[in-house]
Amino acid sequence: MNVIRAWRADPAGTPLGGLVVVQEIFGANAHMRSVAERFAAEGHVAVVPAMFDPVESGIELGFDQDGSAKGRELAAALGFDRAVAIIDAAARLLRAFFGEHLR
């Protein structure tokens, strides 16, 4: 599998838990990063994997018809199995983090 970039937001104090934030059709954009930051402000480690990286890296699409159409194309090219594998990998990284830091 290709290297998948991700945005990680950490809380100021000891984390309460962790979660994977799955991007919308528009990519791991500024909006999704802000969602992760809001979870971090509530005490959670939040990771937003760039789901489209195996197909095309650095995707941040506009919130319009063209962006939506391109996002659907990228999602189809990515496929369900690769999407699940990316989410699983992000969850495993969080489990490893908590295994090392919260015991």
PEHU-V611113 format. One record per pair of residues at least 4 apart in sequence whose ideal C-beta (glycine too) atoms are under 6 Angstrom apart, sorted by sequence separation. I is the first residue (numbers start at 0). J is the second residue. D is the distance in whole Angstrom. If there is no record, write none. Layout:
i=[I,I]
j=[J,J]
d=[D,D]
This chain:
i=[10,22,27,51,52,77,96,97,22,38,61,77,39,60,38,51,22,60,35,60,35,20,20,31,54,27,27,51,54,54,18,20,26,6,8,15,16,17,18,19,20,8,15,22,53,6,10,9,14,8,28,10,26,50,26,26,9,25,50,8,48,7,5,6,25,48,5,24,46,3,4,25,3,24,4,3,1,19,19,19,17,3]
j=[14,26,31,55,56,81,100,101,27,43,66,82,45,66,45,58,31,69,45,70,47,34,35,47,73,47,49,73,76,77,43,45,51,32,35,42,43,44,45,46,47,36,43,50,81,35,39,39,44,39,59,42,58,82,59,60,44,60,85,45,85,46,46,47,66,89,48,67,89,48,49,70,49,70,52,52,53,86,89,90,93,85]
d=[5,6,5,6,5,5,6,5,5,5,4,6,6,3,4,4,5,6,4,5,5,6,5,5,5,5,4,5,5,5,6,5,6,5,4,4,5,4,6,5,5,5,6,5,6,6,5,6,5,4,4,5,4,6,5,5,6,4,6,5,5,5,5,4,5,5,5,6,5,5,4,6,6,3,6,5,5,6,4,5,4,6]
